[in-house]
Amino acid sequence: MNDYIKNWLRAALIRALKTIAQTAIATIGTSAALGEVNWPLVGSAALLAGILSLLTSLAGLPEVKGMDEALDEEEKDIEQIIKEASEEDDDETDG
């Protein structure tokens, strides 16, 4: 797994966990007393918020620096591999 994916995954999970905690706090806070907290509702709302956070992170995370540069480098590497393979094929057919 390359560094970009590791950094993105770490940042996305941290963001999702923070979102889950914030949603749980907000949902619990809407109850008048602790005995009236609807715990299944708290859990499902927090889990849904976490999933939505991860999906939103697919659009990009400002915490992960160098995203475009890393992707550009990978594209260049792939293009170079294809070019070299193509040249080798040309050499084999010529010779």
Buried (B, 14 or more C-beta within 10 A) or exposed (E): EEEBEEBBBEBBBEBBEEBBEEBBEEBBEEBEEEEEBEEEEBEEBBEEBBEEBBEBBEEEBEEBEEBEEBEEEEEEEEEEEEEEEEEEEEEEEEE
